[in-house]
Amino acid sequence: MEQFKLYFELGAEHILDIQGYDHIMFVVALCAIYTAQDWKNVLILVTAFTIGHSITLALSALEIINFRTDIIEFLIPVTIFITAFSNIIRKQNSMKPGYLNLNYFFGLFFGLIHGLGFSNYLKSLLGRDESIVTQLLSFNLGLELGQIIIVLIFMILAFICTGLFNVARRDWNLVISSAIAGIAITMMMETKFW
């Protein structure tokens, strides 16, 4: 139980660490089109992302797959940019609750890439431990909790801006997504591997 708690806390701390802002930006980009009333959709979306990165995190930690770190470090901001840019060009009617949108695909598929980014960190923690199932599970549950905290904070800010200050939902999405896309472009330039 002590080991479960340790890895759970490491997962939560890792996602909430402001120096890991790339992951925070991706989660915010996924949620930018939603409001507090869409909390069920957001929870499904964040869980899809957790499932995606849990799969590749496990496969990489178990050394079943292996990718060049420099390529993954470049692809992470690419996923952030694509998600934010799709929010910018999204039509207003596609932001309604229940509308099937690309964010579910982005959450799951891009989660696979983000999981590879976490894998080196987790491998360094695990060392040569033969039984890593508990550590992987607790680390991913900690990540999920951290993501839910990020989403909760973001949704409160969204409610304050759109609900209390009457900022149009489309304008809120454009400001958040444009800022994230701009930062992602800078990150891509900093992490290019060629």
Secondary structure by P-SEA (a helix, b strand, c coil): caaaaaaaaaaaaaaaccccaaaaaaaaaaaccccccaaaaaaaaaaaaaaaaaaaaaaaaaccccccaaaaaaaaaaaaaaaaaaaaaccccccccccccaaaaaaaaaaaaaaaaaaaaaaaaaccccccaaaaaaaaaaaaaaaaaaaaaaaaaaaaacccccccaaaaaaaaaaaaaaaaaaaaaacccc
